[in-house]
Structure formats: structure tokens, C-alpha cells
Amino acid sequence: VNEKNFARRAAALPTTFPAPHFPSEMGADTKIFDSAFAAPELLPDLAELASKILSDHKEELLQYSPTQGQPYLREWIAEYLTDDGCAGIGPNNILITNGAKHALDLICRLLLDEGDLVAVTAPTYFTMLPIFRSFGVRFIEVSQDTQGIIVDDLSAHFRRLADNDLPLPKIVYDIPEFHNPSGVTTSRERREKLIELCGRHDVLIVEDSPYRRVRFTGDDIPSYKALDTGDNVLQVGTVSKLIAPGLRIGWVAAHEQFITRLIALKSDGGTSALLQRLVYEFCMSPAFRGHQPQVSSTYHEKCDRMVVAFRREIPEAEILPPDGGYCLWVKLPEGKDGDLLTAKACAADINIFKGSLFFANAPVFPENRTVPKNFIRLSYSYATFDEIDEGVRVIGEIYRAL
Ligand SMILES: Cc1ncc(COP(=O)(O)O)c(C=O)c1O
């Protein structure tokens, strides 16, 4: 294979196959705390529904379907978002995609050219970093605290870019609910401030909100999309965290002028009609109403269990228990090597992620290039209580021997 045949965006792509990673590829003894897999006990039983819809709607389900997504599912999502405080949303503001990641990839295709700047929090959702990088962008890293993205920091970046005659970022990418990985939920004040700043500078906000309905404690805070009055927010949603990730149904909610263009870029022949119908019928069924509280309470219990285990095993670790979501962000004391801890844990069949994965590490201003090594990220979503206890016990042992 001649390297010269590849596009520029392929230059940094891996040349080896990915290591085994998914539960179906791992041994039974492996403790799976790395990716945010769904709790197996929460996956709904969709067998009867699938069989019924295949006989009732055979032609619809086995035919090509509209690229934008089935009208009834877009209608349902528009109502769901309206109930969530988003005014003026109708089915034409929705594009159905193959999960949130597909939606985010399409948004990048629509908005980003090589050399553009993208603002991300430090840390940020690590899966987005290679997606952004494949578009040849450069990063602005914005700090976060317990209230969420530090808008004053972003504003200082904007000023500095302007002082250096550099363009502002094309987008600010953020996860305001139960941020992955930090677990932080952005306060209402910060949300309003971010929307005001980005609106004033005509910078788009990409709101990635997969966990919004997986809240354990505290009250809902209006989403960026709900607070925005200027059509400056593209919101991405998914059924992965509330129903099942294998269904691969997500969406973009945005102004029609984004949706029409995104449709033209979506070259997948339409998201599976079968899966759209299945999701729709499940969401319309009485089972869905009972499902949501069960999801929240199950993940709440698993989260508490992992927090307690860490406080027992590594009391000096700093943890901010999240108000929802699937993940825990653990700060080890300065000088402790989270990368090494991760390597040793994985070698002992305890799969976790090193925190350093979650930093963009290619910021426009070189002095911002700091990748702390004293973090690890764990998902409590997939494991059982016993696996959480045992896995964190072994992590504690490895930590003490570092
Ligand atoms: C912040 C964030 N965005 C997007 C996704 C992916 O969602 P989907 O399964 O719909 O692609 C995840 C999944 O872990 C996530 O944590």
C-alpha cells in the first residue's frame, strides 16, 4: 500500500487494528469500567415489539427511508424537546442519525475546514478528539470548574485571538449535563453567559447531551438549546444512554437552515427504518414511562457504590460525585501517575481509561499545552456491584504499590 495514495486526513490514522475492547470481545473475568456501556440488566426486552412491527409495517421497515428520518419519530423527538423547554422546535428542526457520534461527525462535515479552531473543555469527551482532528482543526482548550465551562476563560481566549489577528473558533463543543469525563453539570448562570458570549461573537455551540435524562439528583437546568434565542446552538441527542446503544439512533436538533444542509451531507441511504420504528414504538409504550426512573435509579446506585469503594480504597483521591450520567472522574494526588495506574490495571483485567486521553493536547497557544497525568476515568454503568467492589479494591492495591 502506497502511503501517497491516502488523503491528508489519513496521515495520523492508526495502521493497526483496534485492540479488543467491547464486552463481547473480553473474557468473563474482565472488569469493564472503560467505555460507557449500558447496564445489561437495563436493556429493554424488545423482541415482541420487533416481531409485531415487522408484521404490521413490513414494507415501511424493509424499504429505503427518508434521509432526514421518519416523520413520526422526528415529531416525537420535537415534542420531547418542546417538553424539555426548547421553544419553536418542529419535525423540520430534527435530523435522525446513526447515534450521537454520527450526528457530531456530520456537524463537523458541515462546519469545519482545515485550520479552523474548535473550543473544547479541558478535559473533553475523548472520542470527539480524533473526529475533530480528522477535519484538520486546531484546539482552544477552555478550563472547567465545578460550575462547568469557565466562560471568562473562553472570553479571554477570544480576546487573545483577536489581538493576534486570528479568527475565533468555529464552534464551542460542550457536554453541559454530567460532563464526560468530569461529571460536572454546568450551572444556569454559566449556560446563560456562554450563550451570550457566543451569540455576541457569532460562534456556534455544539451541545452534546446524551445523558440529560439520566439524572439522579438535583433539578433539571434548561439546556443550551432551550436557553438560546438566536439559533446559535446545534443540540445532539441519542437513545443510547436511556434505551440501548446498539440501536444507534441519535439526532441533531437545530435551525432548519442547518438541517437542510446536513441532510445533503448524510450519505448513508437513511438510518434504519426498522430501528427508528422500534425506538418510536418503545417510546410510545407504557413500558417507556417506567423505564426512565429505573435507568436513573440503577445508575445512581452503581455510581454511589463506586464512589464509596474509591473513598475506602484511595481516600486521598478527589471525586466529584456526578448528579447523573455513566462516568466517574478520579483525581489522584499530584505526582501520582494515572497513565501507569491505568496500564497496570488493564494488565490485571481491570479496564479503565487514563485521564490524559481526555485532553486535546494540541492547543493554539503552546503554553496551554498541559496534560495532567493524575486522572483516571471509570464508567460504573456496565459492571455489577461485586465487580465494582473487587475492581476498585485491586485498583487501590495497584495504586498503593505505584
Ligand atoms: C459525551 C458523549 N457523546 C456522545 C456519545 C455517543 O453516543 P452514541 O452512542 O449515540 O453515538 C457518548 C457515549 O458514551 C458520550 O459520552
The ligand as a MOL file (V3000), in Angstrom:
LIG
                    3D

  0  0  0     0  0            999 V3000
M  V30 BEGIN CTAB
M  V30 COUNTS 16 16 0 0 0
M  V30 BEGIN ATOM
M  V30 1 C -20.4790 12.7830 25.6410 0
M  V30 2 C -20.9100 11.6890 24.7270 0
M  V30 3 N -21.3160 11.9980 23.4960 0
M  V30 4 C -21.7170 11.0470 22.6320 0
M  V30 5 C -21.7330 9.7130 22.9990 0
M  V30 6 C -22.0900 8.6750 21.9760 0
M  V30 7 O -23.4200 8.4450 21.8460 0
M  V30 8 P -23.9360 7.4540 20.6930 0
M  V30 9 O -23.9000 6.0700 21.2590 0
M  V30 10 O -25.3410 7.8950 20.4430 0
M  V30 11 O -23.0840 7.6190 19.4900 0
M  V30 12 C -21.3130 9.3440 24.2850 0
M  V30 13 C -21.2480 7.9130 24.6650 0
M  V30 14 O -20.5680 7.4870 25.5500 0
M  V30 15 C -20.8940 10.3560 25.1680 0
M  V30 16 O -20.4710 10.0680 26.4010 0
M  V30 END ATOM
M  V30 BEGIN BOND
M  V30 1 1 1 2
M  V30 2 1 2 3
M  V30 3 2 2 15
M  V30 4 2 3 4
M  V30 5 1 4 5
M  V30 6 1 5 6
M  V30 7 2 5 12
M  V30 8 1 6 7
M  V30 9 1 7 8
M  V30 10 2 8 9
M  V30 11 1 8 10
M  V30 12 1 8 11
M  V30 13 1 12 13
M  V30 14 1 12 15
M  V30 15 2 13 14
M  V30 16 1 15 16
M  V30 END BOND
M  V30 END CTAB
M  END
